[in-house]
Amino acid sequence: MKKHQIIVLMDGAGNYYEIPRATLERSRVSDRRKKTVIAALEECDATHWYIRASAIPGSIAADKFVGARQLYYVGFYLISSKAKR
């Protein structure tokens, strides 16, 4: 049996997303595009260098989340599959 890691994300509307680790690895940003991606993230207001109290779900300082754009890491689990011969 071969084990595969499944990463689970959740959006602000309570929807769950399962992403196989292999899919995530194939989506890795190339060195050639890395500067472009970093620049795009720096322009985004949702990116912070630290976690503000208002960004912690359930915090009394947190604003009510509207929409489902933001994704949160929930965890991962392993699934088994038969190894191909």
C-alpha contacts under 8 A as a table, 3 or more apart, distances in Angstrom:
res1	aa1	res2	aa2	distance
1	M	80	S	5.99
1	M	81	S	5.56
1	M	82	K	4.75
1	M	83	A	5.54
2	K	80	S	5.53
2	K	81	S	5.28
2	K	82	K	5.95
2	K	83	A	5.49
3	K	78	L	6.08
3	K	79	I	5.54
3	K	80	S	4.61
3	K	81	S	6.43
4	H	20	P	7.27
4	H	21	R	7.24
4	H	78	L	5.46
4	H	79	I	5.31
4	H	80	S	6.33
4	H	81	S	7.59
5	Q	20	P	6.06
5	Q	21	R	5.39
5	Q	22	A	7.97
5	Q	76	F	6.71
5	Q	77	Y	5.88
5	Q	78	L	4.63
5	Q	79	I	6.57
6	I	18	E	6.17
6	I	19	I	5.59
6	I	20	P	4.45
6	I	21	R	5.71
6	I	76	F	5.42
6	I	77	Y	5.41
6	I	78	L	6.04
6	I	79	I	7.37
7	I	18	E	5.67
7	I	19	I	5.10
7	I	20	P	6.08
7	I	21	R	6.35
7	I	73	Y	7.98
7	I	74	V	7.93
7	I	75	G	6.13
7	I	76	F	4.40
7	I	77	Y	6.84
8	V	16	Y	6.73
8	V	17	Y	5.55
8	V	18	E	4.70
8	V	19	I	6.38
8	V	73	Y	6.38
8	V	74	V	5.47
8	V	75	G	5.39
8	V	76	F	5.52
9	L	16	Y	5.69
9	L	17	Y	5.07
9	L	18	E	6.62
9	L	71	L	6.13
9	L	72	Y	5.40
9	L	73	Y	4.67
9	L	74	V	5.23
9	L	75	G	7.27
10	M	14	G	6.03
10	M	15	N	5.50
10	M	16	Y	4.46
10	M	17	Y	6.13
10	M	71	L	5.46
10	M	72	Y	5.22
10	M	73	Y	6.62
10	M	74	V	6.44
11	D	14	G	5.51
11	D	15	N	5.51
11	D	16	Y	6.71
11	D	68	A	5.21
11	D	69	R	6.54
11	D	70	Q	5.64
11	D	71	L	4.49
11	D	72	Y	6.25
12	G	15	N	7.44
12	G	65	F	6.42
12	G	66	V	7.19
12	G	67	G	6.26
12	G	68	A	4.50
12	G	69	R	6.90
12	G	70	Q	6.11
12	G	71	L	6.88
13	A	67	G	6.53
13	A	68	A	5.18
19	I	23	T	6.67
19	I	24	L	6.91
20	P	23	T	5.33
20	P	24	L	6.61
21	R	24	L	5.01
21	R	25	E	6.18
22	A	25	E	5.07
22	A	26	R	6.30
23	T	26	R	5.15
23	T	27	S	6.40
24	L	27	S	5.07
24	L	28	R	6.69
25	E	28	R	5.38
29	V	33	R	6.29
29	V	34	K	6.00
30	S	33	R	5.38
30	S	34	K	6.09
31	D	34	K	5.12
31	D	35	K	7.83
32	R	35	K	7.37
33	R	36	T	5.34
33	R	37	V	6.34
34	K	37	V	5.20
34	K	38	I	6.17
35	K	38	I	5.12
35	K	39	A	6.12
36	T	39	A	5.18
36	T	40	A	6.28
37	V	40	A	5.09
37	V	41	L	6.27
38	I	41	L	5.12
38	I	42	E	6.20
39	A	42	E	5.13
39	A	43	E	6.48
40	A	43	E	5.31
40	A	44	C	6.64
41	L	44	C	5.15
41	L	47	T	6.55
42	E	45	D	7.79
42	E	47	T	6.88
44	C	47	T	5.85
45	D	48	H	7.74
48	H	51	I	6.79
51	I	55	A	6.34
51	I	56	I	7.37
52	R	55	A	5.20
52	R	56	I	6.98
53	A	56	I	5.48
53	A	59	S	6.58
53	A	61	A	6.25
53	A	62	A	6.94
54	S	57	P	7.76
54	S	59	S	6.34
54	S	60	I	7.51
54	S	61	A	4.60
54	S	62	A	3.84
54	S	63	D	6.59
55	A	59	S	7.69
55	A	62	A	5.85
55	A	63	D	7.98
56	I	59	S	5.53
56	I	62	A	6.55
57	P	62	A	6.65
58	G	62	A	6.79
59	S	62	A	5.17
68	A	71	L	7.63
